[in-house]
Every structure is written in structure tokens, then in C-alpha cells.
Amino acid sequence: MEFRDDELHRFEAEGAAPLPQTEVESHVDHDGARIWYASHGSGAPVILLHGGLGNSGNWGYQVPALIDAGHQVIVIDSRGHGRSTRDERPYTYELMASDVLAVMDRLKIEKAAMAGWSDGACIGMVLGKIHPERVSGVFFFACNMDPSGTKEFVATPVIERCFSRHTKDYAALSATPDRFDAFVEAVGLMQRTEPNYTIADLAEINAPVAIVHSEHDEFIKREHADYLVRHIPGAELIFLPGVSHFAPLQRPAQFNTALLAFLARIAA
């Protein structure tokens, strides 16, 4: 029977599945921060970029599937998230995108696919525009590229359970475990004011892109996903029925099938 955690009860209580053990795990010092990363497996590289307030452990159901499919899988804790630190500058997606390049340089990865979730999707798309020579494709899940793409926030039990897990993880992983409220405020400021890509900006994205939208996404408008597909050259829409903003946790098999199919297409 397919694993499901649609209401995130298991995620709140236990988190996602543990990441596999690896000998390739470290930090890279970059632009005022220490960025944590780990690498698993071998093959065509794919970088997993988690959502705002989360950490790489949220990809626990995806990493083994990608390894089994023959990929090198790199997970990165975005600056200030998880085991990574930050300085006092405001968050920007461009700054976090530069952290990804620093990890790629450390691992001597010339080009990789970006699979991003929420804020991580925006980071991947920024890289796809600014550094297309480093990006073989962008799997853009559950995010917006300008503020008009977001819904009015409505707290739900599923969102509250996810936030509860993020609170526990931050306390356990962060070098500044007593600064969670300031962390949430700083990330929230970025999310409310960025990104601000115009139609002209979207037209300059040259990497292969899949815009991935869930049927019940709590944060992102369906019409915004359609808008991105219309204005990013060659972009495709992938629709995930029955799930929400938390699809990688709710129905991992469904999410992984879509991700692996995209990676196979860009490899071909």
C-alpha cells in the first residue's frame, strides 16, 4: 500500500524518513554564512532545495528514490536554516542561490538539476535565469515568481503541524536555537516582498523548467502556475492531484514519479 501522510500527523510527530548515511557531509564558508550540505550516491547530479523554515531532512522520502534511480543527490540547508548559519543581512533568493553555487564549486559539480520546493523552487529558478550554464533543469514545485501568485494566508491544521515540526527541528539543529521567532520574521519578510520577476525576466530563463502545482496548494494560485508556463520558454506544467503544498511528505511516491520523469526527460 502506498505510504500517505495527507494530514501530516506523522511528519509532525517524527519528521520525514531519516536521510541515508553518507561520508560526504560538511560546511562551506560563503559570504558571511556556513552552509551545510551532504552528497549521496553517484550519477547525474540533482540538488534538492527545501522550503522556507525547513531543512534538508524534509527530503527524506526523495533521497533514496533518487539514489536508486542512479543520481548523485546533494541536499543543502539554506542559509540560516537547519545546520546552516547566516549573518544579519536580510534574506534574498539571490543570496541563497549564490550559496548553492558555492556548494557546487566545493563538490566540483559543473552542472546539476535543481529540484526546489517552495522557497527552494525560487532559488532554483533564480539560478536557472542567472547561471543557466550551471543548471540542467529546474523542477519548480509550489512557489511563485512575483507576489501576485500567492493566496491570502489561512492557517489550517496541516500548516500548523508542519510549523510545529519546523519549530522542533530548528531547536535541534540550529546554531542559534533561541532565535526562531526572529528567523521566522526574517524569512517571512523575504517571502512577502520577493521575488519580483517580470514577464521579461521569465522570458530570459533558458533552462528546461517544469512548473509543478498541487491540486490543494494552500499558498500558490493555480492561475499563477499557468502564467509561469505561458511565459517561461518551453516550460511544462505538472499537476499533482489530491495533495497540497506538502506533497513530498503527503504522497512521496506520486511526487517522486513526477520528479524522476522530469529528470529522465532533461537527460534525454
C-alpha positions in Angstrom: 0.0 0.0 0.0 1.3 3.4 -0.9 2.6 5.5 2.0 0.4 8.5 2.7 0.6 11.3 5.4 -2.0 13.7 3.9 -2.7 15.4 7.2 1.0 15.4 8.3 0.4 13.7 11.6 3.4 11.5 11.1 5.6 14.4 9.9 4.7 16.4 13.0 5.4 13.6 15.3 8.5 12.1 13.7 9.7 14.2 10.7 10.3 12.7 7.3 12.3 9.4 6.9 15.9 9.9 8.0 18.4 10.8 5.4 20.7 8.0 4.4 24.2 7.9 6.0 27.0 9.5 3.9 30.6 10.2 4.3 30.3 13.4 2.2 28.8 15.9 4.7 30.4 19.2 5.6 30.0 23.0 5.6 31.3 25.6 3.1 32.0 29.1 4.3 30.5 31.6 1.9 29.6 35.3 2.1 29.0 35.6 5.8 27.5 32.1 6.4 28.4 28.5 7.0 26.3 26.4 4.6 25.7 22.7 5.4 25.5 20.2 2.7 25.6 16.4 2.1 26.1 14.3 -1.0 24.6 10.8 -1.6 25.1 8.3 -4.4 26.6 8.9 -7.8 25.5 9.7 -11.3 23.8 12.7 -12.9 23.6 15.3 -10.1 20.4 16.7 -8.7 20.3 19.3 -5.9 17.3 19.3 -3.5 16.4 22.7 -2.2 13.9 22.7 0.7 11.2 25.2 1.6 11.2 28.2 3.9 11.7 27.4 7.6 12.5 23.8 6.8 15.7 21.9 6.3 17.2 19.1 4.2 15.7 16.4 6.4 12.3 17.3 4.8 13.6 15.4 1.7 13.9 12.1 3.5 11.4 10.3 1.2 13.0 11.6 -2.0 16.8 11.0 -1.5 16.6 7.2 -1.5 14.4 7.1 -4.6 16.8 9.4 -6.5 19.9 7.3 -5.4 18.1 4.2 -6.6 17.5 5.8 -10.0 21.2 6.5 -10.4 21.6 10.1 -9.3 24.1 11.9 -7.2 21.8 13.7 -4.7 23.0 16.9 -3.0 21.0 18.3 -0.1 21.7 21.8 1.2 20.4 23.6 4.3 19.6 27.1 3.1 21.4 29.9 4.9 20.0 30.3 8.4 18.0 27.1 8.1 18.8 23.7 9.7 22.5 23.4 10.3 23.5 26.5 8.2 24.2 29.9 9.7 23.6 33.4 8.5 24.7 36.9 9.1 22.4 39.8 9.9 21.7 40.8 6.3 18.1 40.4 5.1 17.4 37.1 3.3 17.3 37.3 -0.5 16.7 34.5 -3.0 19.8 35.7 -5.0 22.0 35.4 -1.9 20.8 31.9 -1.2 21.3 31.0 -4.9 24.9 32.1 -4.6 25.3 29.7 -1.6 24.2 26.8 -3.9 26.9 27.7 -6.4 29.4 27.7 -3.5 28.4 24.1 -2.6 28.6 23.1 -6.3 32.1 24.5 -6.5 33.2 22.7 -3.4 31.9 19.4 -4.8 33.3 20.2 -8.3 29.9 19.9 -9.9 29.8 21.9 -13.1 26.1 21.4 -13.8 23.1 20.0 -11.9 19.3 19.7 -12.0 17.6 21.8 -9.3 14.6 20.3 -7.6 13.1 23.1 -5.4 10.1 23.1 -3.0 8.5 26.5 -2.2 11.4 28.9 -1.4 13.8 26.3 -2.7 12.0 26.4 -6.0 12.5 30.1 -6.3 16.2 29.6 -5.5 16.4 27.1 -8.3 14.6 29.3 -10.8 16.9 32.3 -9.9 19.9 30.0 -10.7 18.2 28.9 -13.9 18.0 32.6 -15.0 21.3 34.0 -13.8 23.5 30.9 -14.3 21.9 28.7 -16.9 25.3 27.2 -17.7 25.2 25.5 -14.2 21.6 24.3 -14.4 20.5 21.3 -16.4 16.8 21.8 -15.4 14.5 23.3 -12.8 11.7 21.3 -11.1 9.8 24.2 -9.7 7.4 22.9 -7.1 4.9 25.1 -5.1 6.2 28.6 -5.4 5.6 32.0 -7.0 7.9 34.3 -9.0 6.1 37.5 -8.1 3.9 38.5 -5.1 0.6 38.3 -7.1 1.0 34.5 -7.3 0.2 33.9 -3.6 -3.1 33.3 -1.9 -4.2 35.1 1.2 -2.8 33.1 4.1 -5.3 30.9 6.0 -4.0 28.8 8.9 -5.0 25.2 8.6 -4.3 22.2 10.8 -1.9 20.8 8.2 0.1 24.1 8.1 0.1 24.2 11.9 1.5 20.6 12.0 4.2 21.5 9.6 5.1 24.6 11.5 5.3 22.6 14.7 7.8 20.2 13.1 9.9 23.1 11.8 9.9 24.6 15.3 11.3 21.4 16.8 13.8 20.9 14.1 15.1 24.4 14.4 15.7 23.9 18.1 17.5 20.7 17.5 19.7 21.7 14.5 20.3 25.4 14.6 23.4 27.1 15.9 21.1 29.8 17.3 18.2 27.7 18.7 16.8 30.6 20.7 16.2 32.8 17.7 13.4 31.0 16.0 11.0 33.9 16.2 13.5 36.3 14.6 14.2 33.7 11.9 10.5 33.3 11.0 10.2 37.1 10.8 13.2 37.5 8.5 12.1 34.6 6.2 8.6 36.0 6.1 9.8 39.4 5.1 11.6 37.9 2.1 8.6 35.8 1.2 6.2 38.9 1.3 8.5 41.1 -0.9 10.3 38.7 -3.2 10.7 37.5 -5.9 9.6 40.2 -8.4 10.2 38.6 -11.8 8.5 40.4 -14.7 7.3 38.7 -17.9 10.6 39.9 -19.5 12.6 38.2 -16.7 10.7 35.0 -17.2 11.4 35.1 -20.9 15.1 35.1 -20.2 15.1 31.7 -18.4 16.8 29.3 -20.7 17.0 26.1 -18.6 14.4 23.4 -19.0 11.6 24.1 -16.5 8.7 22.1 -15.0 6.1 24.1 -13.1 4.7 21.7 -10.6 1.4 22.6 -8.9 -0.7 20.6 -6.4 -4.4 20.5 -6.5 -4.8 21.8 -3.0 -1.8 24.1 -2.6 -2.5 26.3 0.4 -0.2 29.2 -0.7 0.1 29.3 -4.5 -2.6 30.2 -7.0 -3.2 27.7 -9.9 -3.5 30.6 -12.3 0.0 31.7 -11.4 1.3 28.3 -12.3 -0.4 28.6 -15.7 1.0 32.1 -16.1 4.6 30.8 -15.5 4.1 28.1 -18.0 3.0 30.6 -20.6 5.9 33.0 -20.1 8.9 30.7 -19.5 10.2 29.4 -22.8 9.4 25.7 -23.2 8.1 25.3 -19.6 5.7 22.4 -18.9 3.0 22.1 -16.3 2.9 19.1 -14.0 -0.3 18.8 -11.9 -0.4 16.7 -8.7 -3.9 15.7 -7.8 -5.1 15.1 -4.2 -2.1 16.7 -2.5 -1.2 20.2 -1.2 1.9 22.4 -0.7 3.4 19.4 1.3 3.1 16.8 -1.5 6.7 15.4 -1.0 5.6 14.4 2.5 2.0 13.6 1.9 2.3 11.1 -1.0 6.0 10.6 -1.8 5.6 8.0 -4.5 3.4 10.4 -6.5 5.9 13.2 -6.1 8.9 11.1 -6.8 7.4 9.7 -10.0 6.9 13.2 -11.4 10.4 14.3 -10.3 12.1 11.2 -11.8 10.2 11.6 -15.1 11.3 15.2 -15.4 15.0 14.2 -14.7 14.7 11.5 -17.3 13.4 13.9 -19.9 16.1 16.5 -19.4 18.7 13.8 -19.5 17.4 12.6 -22.9 
